[in-house]
Amino acid sequence: MMKILDQIEEASPAISYAGLIERIEILRSTLRWSSRLERADIDKLLRQATSLRDEVMQLSHKERFVQAATAGEPQTSAEQSRGARRKALLERSFIFEGTFGDNPRLLESLEIAEKAAPTDLPVLIDGESGTGKELMAKVIHANGARADKPFISVNCGAIPDNLLESELFGHRKGAFTGASSDRKGKFESAHTGTIFLDEIGELPLAGQVKLLRVLEAHEIQRVGSDETIAVDTRIVAATNRNLRKLSEEGRFREDLFYRLSVIHVTLPPLRERRDEIPLLIAWFCDEAAGTLKRRPVRLTPRLRDFLLSYAYPGNIRELRNVMYRISCLAADMADIEHLPLDMRPAAPGSTAAQAEGGQASGEQPISVANLMSLSDAKRAASDDAEKAFLERGLREVSGTVAELARRIDMNRSHLQMLLKKHGLHSKDFRNRNAPPTKNGANERDEEDDEG
C-alpha cells in the first residue's frame, strides 16, 4: 500500500484528465482494500486528494478560459436564443452561484464575467441597490483561478472615515488610541484571493488615494508602520452611483475610476428582468421554508399575479424579504393581507386608501372599464401600490428624499425618477418646522429634488 502511495507522490506534474482519473482510481482502490490505515497514511491520502482537486480546478479553469476566449463570433448575441446562450454557459462548466433567468442583459453580464474571471483585471459592477452585485462578484470569483482562495467583502459606505484605513490596510499596536495589538486589514486577509469593495462610490477622497496606490504598486502599509507589505489581491468593486458623473464633479478620482473599470459589468433592475421573477419567487419560497423549518407556503392566484407585476423598487433584495415575510406570517396559503401594508394594492374606490395617499393629488380612481386587458389591470395595481408606498415614505421623512432613499436602500437618482413618474413633489410633504434629518438639510434636499 505504501508503495502505491509513494508512486502517486512521485507522479509527473503534467496535468491531463486521463492521468487524473488514473490517480483517483489508485486512491479509491487504496481506500477500498486497506483494512487498516495508519495516521501517517491518512494524512498522505488527504494531501493527495487536495492536490488532485486543485489540479482538476486548474484544468477546469484553463478549459473554460480557452473556450470563452477562442469561441469567436459565429453568432451575435441577438442571433442566439436565450436558452441557447445559457446552455452554452452551462456546457462550459460556468458556475452561476444562484443567478437565475435568461434575460438578454443578464446573460450579457454573465458572458462578460466568464471572460473576465480567469484574469486578474479589476472589475466594476454597477446597478441599483438589490440587483445582486455581490452575487455577481462571487460569480467572478468562483469562475476564476482564485476560487479556492479567500473572498473578502467590504462595505465602504459602512466604515467610519477615521477607521477606513485601519479596516482596509490594518494597523500596528499603539498606532492610535484603542490599537492594543497588531491587526491585519481586509487586503491582507484577501491575499491570493478576491476583495469585493461594495459601495465604492462612498469611499472618501483620502481613501481613494490609498486604494489607487494598492492598485498601482500591489502593496500596502499598515497604519503606524513604515513597512510595505506586498499583496496579491483581485479587486472587484461595486456601486449604485454614477462614478463617471462623480468624477466629473470632483467627488471621485478619475484615475481611480479608470483603474477600477477595466472590465465594466452592469446589472439591470428586476423590473427589466421580469422573466426571472417566477424563478426567484420559487427559490426564495423554498429557501425561506428551509430556514423556518416548515413546508413551502402556497400563494393565492391574486397574490401571485400581484408579485409578478409589482415594480420592486428594492429589486431582488425586496422580493427576497417579501417572500420571507410571507413564509413566516402565512399558514399554508398566503394572500395579499400577508404583504407589508405599504406594499399592498389599494382597494378600488376605497375612501381609506384615498386618504392614505391613493388619490391625494386629486386624480380620479382608475376604472375597470378603462383598462384594456388583465395585464393593464395588474400594471395599474402595481403603480397604485408603488405610489402609495412613496407617498407614505415621504410623509414619514417630512419630504426629505435623501432620508427616504437611505431608509428603503434605493439609489437616490432612481427614487427621484420614480417620484417624477408619479407626479410627487417632496416639497408637498415637507414640514417646515421639522428639524433636518441626520443625512442632510432640508434646503439642500429640496434643491436636489427640484433640480
MARVEX-795045 format. One record per residue (C-alpha): x, y, z; residue number from 1; residue in three letters. Coordinates in nm, 2 decimals, padded with zeros to 4 digits. Example, Ala and Ser with C-alpha at 12.3 -4.5 7.8 and 13.67 -1.06 7.14 Angstrom:
<sites>
SITE,01.23,-00.45,00.78,1,ALA
SITE,01.37,-00.11,00.71,2,SER
</sites>
This chain:
<sites>
SITE,00.00,00.00,00.00,1,MET
SITE,00.28,00.25,00.09,2,MET
SITE,00.44,00.17,-00.24,3,LYS
SITE,00.13,00.28,-00.42,4,ILE
SITE,00.10,00.60,-00.22,5,LEU
SITE,00.47,00.68,-00.29,6,ASP
SITE,00.41,00.63,-00.66,7,GLN
SITE,00.13,00.89,-00.65,8,ILE
SITE,00.35,01.13,-00.47,9,GLU
SITE,00.62,01.10,-00.74,10,GLU
SITE,00.37,01.13,-01.03,11,ALA
SITE,00.45,01.37,-01.31,12,SER
SITE,00.33,01.73,-01.26,13,PRO
SITE,00.19,01.74,-01.61,14,ALA
SITE,-00.18,01.76,-01.59,15,ILE
SITE,-00.42,01.56,-01.81,16,SER
SITE,-00.77,01.42,-01.75,17,TYR
SITE,-00.65,01.07,-01.82,18,ALA
SITE,-00.37,01.10,-01.56,19,GLY
SITE,-00.60,01.25,-01.30,20,LEU
SITE,-00.86,00.97,-01.35,21,ILE
SITE,-00.59,00.71,-01.31,22,GLU
SITE,-00.46,00.87,-00.99,23,ARG
SITE,-00.81,00.90,-00.85,24,ILE
SITE,-00.87,00.53,-00.92,25,GLU
SITE,-00.55,00.44,-00.73,26,ILE
SITE,-00.67,00.64,-00.43,27,LEU
SITE,-01.01,00.47,-00.44,28,ARG
SITE,-00.85,00.13,-00.47,29,SER
SITE,-00.62,00.20,-00.17,30,THR
SITE,-00.92,00.31,00.04,31,LEU
SITE,-01.13,00.01,-00.07,32,ARG
SITE,-00.88,-00.26,00.00,33,TRP
SITE,-00.70,-00.13,00.31,34,SER
SITE,-00.83,-00.30,00.62,35,SER
SITE,-00.64,-00.05,00.84,36,ARG
SITE,-00.47,00.28,00.78,37,LEU
SITE,-00.22,00.45,01.00,38,GLU
SITE,-00.25,00.82,01.07,39,ARG
SITE,00.05,00.90,00.85,40,ALA
SITE,-00.12,00.72,00.56,41,ASP
SITE,-00.44,00.90,00.62,42,ILE
SITE,-00.26,01.24,00.62,43,ASP
SITE,-00.09,01.14,00.29,44,LYS
SITE,-00.42,01.04,00.13,45,LEU
SITE,-00.57,01.37,00.23,46,LEU
SITE,-00.28,01.57,00.08,47,ARG
SITE,-00.31,01.37,-00.24,48,GLN
SITE,-00.69,01.43,-00.26,49,ALA
SITE,-00.64,01.80,-00.21,50,THR
SITE,-00.37,01.81,-00.48,51,SER
SITE,-00.60,01.62,-00.72,52,LEU
SITE,-00.88,01.86,-00.65,53,ARG
SITE,-00.65,02.16,-00.72,54,ASP
SITE,-00.54,02.01,-01.05,55,GLU
SITE,-00.90,01.94,-01.16,56,VAL
SITE,-00.99,02.30,-01.08,57,MET
SITE,-00.69,02.42,-01.28,58,GLN
SITE,-00.79,02.21,-01.58,59,LEU
SITE,-01.14,02.33,-01.55,60,SER
SITE,-01.05,02.70,-01.53,61,HIS
SITE,-00.80,02.66,-01.82,62,LYS
SITE,-01.05,02.48,-02.04,63,GLU
SITE,-01.32,02.74,-01.96,64,ARG
SITE,-01.09,03.03,-02.04,65,PHE
SITE,-00.98,02.88,-02.37,66,VAL
SITE,-01.34,02.80,-02.47,67,GLN
SITE,-01.45,03.15,-02.38,68,ALA
SITE,-01.16,03.32,-02.54,69,ALA
SITE,-01.15,03.12,-02.86,70,THR
SITE,-01.52,03.08,-02.92,71,ALA
SITE,-01.50,03.36,-03.18,72,GLY
SITE,-01.82,03.53,-03.30,73,GLU
SITE,-02.00,03.27,-03.51,74,PRO
SITE,-02.33,03.42,-03.39,75,GLN
SITE,-02.42,03.76,-03.25,76,THR
SITE,-02.59,03.77,-02.91,77,SER
SITE,-02.91,03.87,-03.09,78,ALA
SITE,-02.89,03.56,-03.32,79,GLU
SITE,-02.87,03.32,-03.03,80,GLN
SITE,-03.18,03.23,-02.84,81,SER
SITE,-03.18,03.30,-02.47,82,ARG
SITE,-03.19,02.93,-02.38,83,GLY
SITE,-02.90,02.86,-02.61,84,ALA
SITE,-02.68,03.12,-02.45,85,ARG
SITE,-02.75,02.99,-02.10,86,ARG
SITE,-02.70,02.64,-02.22,87,LYS
SITE,-02.37,02.73,-02.38,88,ALA
SITE,-02.25,02.87,-02.04,89,LEU
SITE,-02.36,02.55,-01.87,90,LEU
SITE,-02.17,02.34,-02.12,91,GLU
SITE,-01.86,02.54,-02.05,92,ARG
SITE,-01.89,02.45,-01.67,93,SER
SITE,-01.98,02.81,-01.58,94,PHE
SITE,-02.06,02.85,-01.21,95,ILE
SITE,-02.38,03.06,-01.18,96,PHE
SITE,-02.38,03.09,-00.80,97,GLU
SITE,-02.76,03.11,-00.79,98,GLY
SITE,-02.81,03.36,-01.07,99,THR
SITE,-03.14,03.29,-01.24,100,PHE
SITE,-03.31,03.35,-01.57,101,GLY
SITE,-03.21,03.40,-01.93,102,ASP
SITE,-03.28,03.77,-01.97,103,ASN
SITE,-03.05,03.90,-02.25,104,PRO
SITE,-02.90,04.18,-02.04,105,ARG
SITE,-02.82,03.94,-01.76,106,LEU
SITE,-02.68,03.69,-01.99,107,LEU
SITE,-02.46,03.96,-02.14,108,GLU
SITE,-02.33,04.04,-01.80,109,SER
SITE,-02.26,03.67,-01.72,110,LEU
SITE,-02.07,03.63,-02.05,111,GLU
SITE,-01.85,03.93,-01.97,112,ILE
SITE,-01.80,03.78,-01.62,113,ALA
SITE,-01.70,03.45,-01.78,114,GLU
SITE,-01.43,03.61,-01.99,115,LYS
SITE,-01.30,03.83,-01.70,116,ALA
SITE,-01.30,03.56,-01.43,117,ALA
SITE,-00.98,03.38,-01.53,118,PRO
SITE,-00.78,03.71,-01.55,119,THR
SITE,-00.67,03.94,-01.26,120,ASP
SITE,-00.82,04.25,-01.42,121,LEU
SITE,-01.02,04.48,-01.19,122,PRO
SITE,-01.39,04.46,-01.24,123,VAL
SITE,-01.65,04.73,-01.17,124,LEU
SITE,-02.01,04.62,-01.12,125,ILE
SITE,-02.28,04.88,-01.12,126,ASP
SITE,-02.66,04.87,-01.08,127,GLY
SITE,-02.94,04.97,-00.85,128,GLU
SITE,-02.94,04.86,-00.48,129,SER
SITE,-03.06,04.50,-00.45,130,GLY
SITE,-02.98,04.38,-00.80,131,THR
SITE,-02.73,04.12,-00.69,132,GLY
SITE,-02.39,04.30,-00.73,133,LYS
SITE,-02.22,04.10,-00.45,134,GLU
SITE,-02.36,03.78,-00.61,135,LEU
SITE,-02.20,03.88,-00.94,136,MET
SITE,-01.87,03.94,-00.76,137,ALA
SITE,-01.90,03.58,-00.62,138,LYS
SITE,-01.97,03.45,-00.97,139,VAL
SITE,-01.65,03.61,-01.10,140,ILE
SITE,-01.45,03.47,-00.80,141,HIS
SITE,-01.60,03.12,-00.84,142,ALA
SITE,-01.51,03.10,-01.21,143,ASN
SITE,-01.16,03.23,-01.17,144,GLY
SITE,-00.83,03.07,-01.08,145,ALA
SITE,-00.86,03.20,-00.72,146,ARG
SITE,-01.19,03.02,-00.65,147,ALA
SITE,-01.04,02.82,-00.36,148,ASP
SITE,-00.88,03.13,-00.21,149,LYS
SITE,-01.04,03.39,00.03,150,PRO
SITE,-01.33,03.61,-00.08,151,PHE
SITE,-01.34,03.91,00.14,152,ILE
SITE,-01.63,04.16,00.12,153,SER
SITE,-01.61,04.52,00.24,154,VAL
SITE,-01.89,04.77,00.26,155,ASN
SITE,-01.71,05.10,00.20,156,CYS
SITE,-02.01,05.30,00.29,157,GLY
SITE,-02.05,05.14,00.64,158,ALA
SITE,-01.70,05.22,00.77,159,ILE
SITE,-01.64,05.55,00.96,160,PRO
SITE,-01.39,05.77,00.78,161,ASP
SITE,-01.15,05.76,01.08,162,ASN
SITE,-01.14,05.38,01.07,163,LEU
SITE,-01.13,05.33,00.70,164,LEU
SITE,-00.75,05.30,00.66,165,GLU
SITE,-00.72,05.06,00.95,166,SER
SITE,-01.01,04.85,00.83,167,GLU
SITE,-00.86,04.81,00.48,168,LEU
SITE,-00.49,04.80,00.55,169,PHE
SITE,-00.46,04.71,00.92,170,GLY
SITE,-00.26,04.88,01.19,171,HIS
SITE,00.03,04.84,01.43,172,ARG
SITE,00.00,04.82,01.80,173,LYS
SITE,-00.02,05.17,01.95,174,GLY
SITE,-00.09,05.34,01.62,175,ALA
SITE,-00.39,05.51,01.77,176,PHE
SITE,-00.60,05.50,02.09,177,THR
SITE,-00.75,05.16,02.12,178,GLY
SITE,-00.50,04.98,01.90,179,ALA
SITE,-00.39,04.73,02.16,180,SER
SITE,-00.24,04.48,01.92,181,SER
SITE,-00.13,04.44,01.56,182,ASP
SITE,-00.42,04.38,01.32,183,ARG
SITE,-00.44,04.26,00.96,184,LYS
SITE,-00.66,04.46,00.73,185,GLY
SITE,-00.90,04.33,00.47,186,LYS
SITE,-00.64,04.34,00.19,187,PHE
SITE,-00.40,04.12,00.38,188,GLU
SITE,-00.69,03.88,00.46,189,SER
SITE,-00.77,03.87,00.09,190,ALA
SITE,-00.41,03.79,-00.01,191,HIS
SITE,-00.41,03.55,-00.31,192,THR
SITE,-00.79,03.58,-00.32,193,GLY
SITE,-01.05,03.84,-00.41,194,THR
SITE,-01.16,04.15,-00.23,195,ILE
SITE,-01.50,04.29,-00.30,196,PHE
SITE,-01.53,04.66,-00.24,197,LEU
SITE,-01.91,04.73,-00.22,198,ASP
SITE,-02.04,05.09,-00.24,199,GLU
SITE,-01.71,05.21,-00.37,200,ILE
SITE,-01.87,05.55,-00.45,201,GLY
SITE,-01.90,05.62,-00.08,202,GLU
SITE,-01.52,05.60,-00.03,203,LEU
SITE,-01.38,05.94,00.08,204,PRO
SITE,-01.11,06.10,-00.14,205,LEU
SITE,-00.84,06.02,00.11,206,ALA
SITE,-00.93,05.66,00.10,207,GLY
SITE,-00.94,05.67,-00.28,208,GLN
SITE,-00.57,05.79,-00.29,209,VAL
SITE,-00.47,05.49,-00.07,210,LYS
SITE,-00.67,05.25,-00.28,211,LEU
SITE,-00.51,05.38,-00.60,212,LEU
SITE,-00.16,05.31,-00.45,213,ARG
SITE,-00.26,04.95,-00.39,214,VAL
SITE,-00.38,04.91,-00.75,215,LEU
SITE,-00.06,05.06,-00.89,216,GLU
SITE,00.20,04.91,-00.65,217,ALA
SITE,00.03,04.60,-00.52,218,HIS
SITE,00.15,04.68,-00.17,219,GLU
SITE,00.00,04.83,00.15,220,ILE
SITE,00.12,04.99,00.47,221,GLN
SITE,-00.05,04.93,00.80,222,ARG
SITE,-00.14,05.24,01.00,223,VAL
SITE,00.15,05.33,01.22,224,GLY
SITE,00.41,05.14,01.02,225,SER
SITE,00.66,05.23,00.75,226,ASP
SITE,00.69,04.88,00.63,227,GLU
SITE,00.54,04.79,00.30,228,THR
SITE,00.36,04.46,00.26,229,ILE
SITE,00.31,04.30,-00.08,230,ALA
SITE,-00.05,04.19,-00.15,231,VAL
SITE,-00.17,03.98,-00.44,232,ASP
SITE,-00.54,04.05,-00.45,233,THR
SITE,-00.80,04.05,-00.72,234,ARG
SITE,-01.02,04.37,-00.69,235,ILE
SITE,-01.39,04.37,-00.77,236,VAL
SITE,-01.58,04.69,-00.69,237,ALA
SITE,-01.95,04.77,-00.70,238,ALA
SITE,-02.16,05.09,-00.69,239,THR
SITE,-02.52,05.20,-00.73,240,ASN
SITE,-02.39,05.55,-00.82,241,ARG
SITE,-02.27,05.70,-01.15,242,ASN
SITE,-01.89,05.71,-01.08,243,LEU
SITE,-01.82,05.89,-01.41,244,ARG
SITE,-02.05,06.17,-01.31,245,LYS
SITE,-01.90,06.18,-00.96,246,LEU
SITE,-01.55,06.21,-01.11,247,SER
SITE,-01.67,06.50,-01.33,248,GLU
SITE,-01.79,06.67,-01.02,249,GLU
SITE,-01.46,06.61,-00.84,250,GLY
SITE,-01.61,06.37,-00.58,251,ARG
SITE,-01.44,06.06,-00.72,252,PHE
SITE,-01.09,06.04,-00.86,253,ARG
SITE,-01.09,06.00,-01.24,254,GLU
SITE,-00.77,05.79,-01.24,255,ASP
SITE,-00.92,05.55,-00.98,256,LEU
SITE,-01.24,05.52,-01.19,257,PHE
SITE,-01.04,05.41,-01.49,258,TYR
SITE,-00.83,05.18,-01.29,259,ARG
SITE,-01.13,05.00,-01.14,260,LEU
SITE,-01.34,04.98,-01.46,261,SER
SITE,-01.11,04.79,-01.68,262,VAL
SITE,-01.39,04.54,-01.70,263,ILE
SITE,-01.74,04.70,-01.66,264,HIS
SITE,-02.04,04.49,-01.58,265,VAL
SITE,-02.39,04.65,-01.55,266,THR
SITE,-02.68,04.46,-01.38,267,LEU
SITE,-03.03,04.55,-01.49,268,PRO
SITE,-03.30,04.62,-01.23,269,PRO
SITE,-03.55,04.35,-01.16,270,LEU
SITE,-03.83,04.54,-01.34,271,ARG
SITE,-03.64,04.48,-01.66,272,GLU
SITE,-03.58,04.11,-01.59,273,ARG
SITE,-03.94,04.01,-01.52,274,ARG
SITE,-03.88,03.66,-01.67,275,ASP
SITE,-03.68,03.59,-01.35,276,GLU
SITE,-03.95,03.68,-01.10,277,ILE
SITE,-04.13,03.34,-01.11,278,PRO
SITE,-03.80,03.16,-01.06,279,LEU
SITE,-03.70,03.39,-00.78,280,LEU
SITE,-04.03,03.35,-00.61,281,ILE
SITE,-04.00,02.97,-00.61,282,ALA
SITE,-03.63,02.99,-00.50,283,TRP
SITE,-03.69,03.22,-00.21,284,PHE
SITE,-04.01,03.04,-00.11,285,CYS
SITE,-03.81,02.72,-00.08,286,ASP
SITE,-03.51,02.90,00.09,287,GLU
SITE,-03.74,03.06,00.35,288,ALA
SITE,-03.92,02.72,00.41,289,ALA
SITE,-03.58,02.56,00.49,290,GLY
SITE,-03.47,02.85,00.72,291,THR
SITE,-03.81,02.85,00.90,292,LEU
SITE,-03.82,02.46,00.90,293,LYS
SITE,-04.16,02.45,00.75,294,ARG
SITE,-04.33,02.34,00.42,295,ARG
SITE,-04.31,02.59,00.14,296,PRO
SITE,-04.61,02.83,00.15,297,VAL
SITE,-04.86,02.83,-00.13,298,ARG
SITE,-04.97,03.16,-00.30,299,LEU
SITE,-05.32,03.25,-00.40,300,THR
SITE,-05.36,03.34,-00.77,301,PRO
SITE,-05.44,03.70,-00.66,302,ARG
SITE,-05.11,03.73,-00.46,303,LEU
SITE,-04.91,03.56,-00.74,304,ARG
SITE,-05.04,03.80,-01.00,305,ASP
SITE,-04.95,04.09,-00.78,306,PHE
SITE,-04.60,03.96,-00.71,307,LEU
SITE,-04.54,03.91,-01.08,308,LEU
SITE,-04.65,04.26,-01.18,309,SER
SITE,-04.51,04.46,-00.88,310,TYR
SITE,-04.24,04.72,-00.97,311,ALA
SITE,-03.99,04.61,-00.69,312,TYR
SITE,-03.81,04.94,-00.63,313,PRO
SITE,-03.58,04.74,-00.39,314,GLY
SITE,-03.51,04.48,-00.66,315,ASN
SITE,-03.42,04.12,-00.58,316,ILE
SITE,-03.34,04.21,-00.21,317,ARG
SITE,-03.70,04.34,-00.17,318,GLU
SITE,-03.85,04.03,-00.33,319,LEU
SITE,-03.65,03.80,-00.10,320,ARG
SITE,-03.76,03.99,00.21,321,ASN
SITE,-04.12,03.98,00.10,322,VAL
SITE,-04.11,03.60,00.05,323,MET
SITE,-03.95,03.55,00.39,324,TYR
SITE,-04.22,03.77,00.55,325,ARG
SITE,-04.50,03.58,00.37,326,ILE
SITE,-04.35,03.24,00.46,327,SER
SITE,-04.33,03.35,00.83,328,CYS
SITE,-04.68,03.50,00.86,329,LEU
SITE,-04.89,03.27,00.65,330,ALA
SITE,-05.01,02.93,00.74,331,ALA
SITE,-05.04,02.70,00.43,332,ASP
SITE,-05.18,02.96,00.19,333,MET
SITE,-05.05,03.32,00.16,334,ALA
SITE,-05.26,03.61,00.03,335,ASP
SITE,-05.25,03.99,-00.02,336,ILE
SITE,-05.30,04.05,00.35,337,GLU
SITE,-04.96,03.89,00.43,338,HIS
SITE,-04.78,04.17,00.24,339,LEU
SITE,-04.64,04.48,00.42,340,PRO
SITE,-04.91,04.74,00.45,341,LEU
SITE,-04.73,04.99,00.23,342,ASP
SITE,-04.69,04.74,-00.04,343,MET
SITE,-05.05,04.61,-00.07,344,ARG
SITE,-05.26,04.73,-00.37,345,PRO
SITE,-05.52,04.99,-00.27,346,ALA
SITE,-05.88,04.87,-00.28,347,ALA
SITE,-06.06,05.03,-00.58,348,PRO
SITE,-06.27,05.32,-00.46,349,GLY
SITE,-06.17,05.28,-00.10,350,SER
SITE,-06.20,05.61,00.10,351,THR
SITE,-05.93,05.49,00.34,352,ALA
SITE,-05.70,05.42,00.05,353,ALA
SITE,-05.76,05.76,-00.09,354,GLN
SITE,-05.70,05.93,00.24,355,ALA
SITE,-05.38,05.73,00.28,356,GLU
SITE,-05.24,05.87,-00.04,357,GLY
SITE,-05.41,05.68,-00.33,358,GLY
SITE,-05.59,06.00,-00.46,359,GLN
SITE,-05.41,06.27,-00.26,360,ALA
SITE,-05.32,06.46,-00.57,361,SER
SITE,-05.68,06.48,-00.69,362,GLY
SITE,-05.66,06.21,-00.95,363,GLU
SITE,-05.96,06.00,-01.03,364,GLN
SITE,-05.96,05.63,-00.94,365,PRO
SITE,-05.88,05.40,-01.23,366,ILE
SITE,-06.20,05.25,-01.37,367,SER
SITE,-06.20,04.88,-01.48,368,VAL
SITE,-06.39,04.99,-01.79,369,ALA
SITE,-06.09,05.20,-01.89,370,ASN
SITE,-05.85,04.90,-01.88,371,LEU
SITE,-05.79,04.71,-02.20,372,MET
SITE,-05.66,04.39,-02.05,373,SER
SITE,-05.57,04.19,-01.74,374,LEU
SITE,-05.21,04.30,-01.78,375,SER
SITE,-05.32,04.66,-01.78,376,ASP
SITE,-05.51,04.60,-01.45,377,ALA
SITE,-05.21,04.44,-01.30,378,LYS
SITE,-04.99,04.72,-01.41,379,ARG
SITE,-05.23,04.98,-01.27,380,ALA
SITE,-05.25,04.80,-00.93,381,ALA
SITE,-04.87,04.78,-00.92,382,SER
SITE,-04.84,05.16,-01.00,383,ASP
SITE,-05.10,05.24,-00.73,384,ASP
SITE,-04.91,05.04,-00.47,385,ALA
SITE,-04.58,05.19,-00.57,386,GLU
SITE,-04.73,05.55,-00.55,387,LYS
SITE,-04.89,05.48,-00.21,388,ALA
SITE,-04.56,05.34,-00.08,389,PHE
SITE,-04.37,05.65,-00.19,390,LEU
SITE,-04.63,05.89,-00.05,391,GLU
SITE,-04.63,05.72,00.28,392,ARG
SITE,-04.25,05.72,00.29,393,GLY
SITE,-04.23,06.10,00.21,394,LEU
SITE,-04.47,06.18,00.49,395,ARG
SITE,-04.27,05.98,00.74,396,GLU
SITE,-03.95,06.17,00.65,397,VAL
SITE,-04.12,06.51,00.61,398,SER
SITE,-04.04,06.51,00.23,399,GLY
SITE,-03.66,06.46,00.26,400,THR
SITE,-03.57,06.25,-00.04,401,VAL
SITE,-03.22,06.16,00.08,402,ALA
SITE,-03.35,06.02,00.40,403,GLU
SITE,-03.62,05.82,00.22,404,LEU
SITE,-03.36,05.68,-00.02,405,ALA
SITE,-03.15,05.57,00.28,406,ARG
SITE,-03.44,05.40,00.46,407,ARG
SITE,-03.56,05.20,00.16,408,ILE
SITE,-03.20,05.13,00.04,409,ASP
SITE,-03.25,05.28,-00.31,410,MET
SITE,-03.03,05.48,-00.53,411,ASN
SITE,-03.13,05.85,-00.49,412,ARG
SITE,-03.15,05.93,-00.86,413,SER
SITE,-03.37,05.63,-00.92,414,HIS
SITE,-03.60,05.74,-00.63,415,LEU
SITE,-03.63,06.09,-00.78,416,GLN
SITE,-03.72,05.93,-01.12,417,MET
SITE,-04.00,05.73,-00.95,418,LEU
SITE,-04.13,06.04,-00.78,419,LEU
SITE,-04.13,06.22,-01.11,420,LYS
SITE,-04.31,05.93,-01.27,421,LYS
SITE,-04.60,05.95,-01.02,422,HIS
SITE,-04.60,06.34,-01.01,423,GLY
SITE,-04.49,06.36,-00.65,424,LEU
SITE,-04.30,06.66,-00.52,425,HIS
SITE,-04.11,06.64,-00.19,426,SER
SITE,-04.20,07.00,-00.10,427,LYS
SITE,-04.57,06.90,-00.08,428,ASP
SITE,-04.47,06.66,00.21,429,PHE
SITE,-04.22,06.89,00.39,430,ARG
SITE,-04.29,07.01,00.74,431,ASN
SITE,-04.11,07.34,00.75,432,ARG
SITE,-04.09,07.33,01.13,433,ASN
SITE,-03.93,06.98,01.14,434,ALA
SITE,-03.56,06.96,01.21,435,PRO
SITE,-03.34,06.84,00.92,436,PRO
SITE,-03.27,06.46,00.92,437,THR
SITE,-02.93,06.33,01.00,438,LYS
SITE,-02.84,06.27,00.64,439,ASN
SITE,-02.87,06.63,00.53,440,GLY
SITE,-03.05,06.96,00.55,441,ALA
SITE,-03.40,07.00,00.40,442,ASN
SITE,-03.29,07.30,00.20,443,GLU
SITE,-03.02,07.10,00.02,444,ARG
SITE,-03.26,06.81,-00.04,445,ASP
SITE,-03.52,07.04,-00.19,446,GLU
SITE,-03.26,07.18,-00.43,447,GLU
SITE,-03.17,06.83,-00.55,448,ASP
SITE,-03.53,06.73,-00.58,449,ASP
SITE,-03.64,07.02,-00.78,450,GLU
SITE,-03.32,07.01,-01.00,451,GLY
</sites>
